[in-house]
Amino acid sequence: MSEPARARLVVSGMVQGVAYRASACSEAERLGLTGWIRNLPDGRVEALAEGPRARVESLVAWCWRGPPLARVSDVEVTWTAAQGDLGGFRITR
């Protein structure tokens, strides 16, 4: 298992109104990650994910694809040390 890590992701493109958050939440849960995902007022989506670095990297790769109707143009990723303060993975507002 890889070292724990935390990543903040900001996803740009056509990512609202296409089930992006729900699909990302399902993927994060499948990967066993903790954190949250939400829409931003400017049309982007922001997420915070924590878990084994390799699994967080898998979520980042998924975020570039997204669900079938999404059109992702960019994924900004900021890596920080894991803090262990997140429980489950949820959609927030």
Secondary structure, DSSP 4 states (H G I P E B T S, - for coil): -PPEEEEEEEEEEE-SSSSHHHHHHHHHHHHT-EEEEEE-TTS-EEEEEEEEHHHHHHHHHHHHH-STT-EEEEEEEEEEE------SEEE--
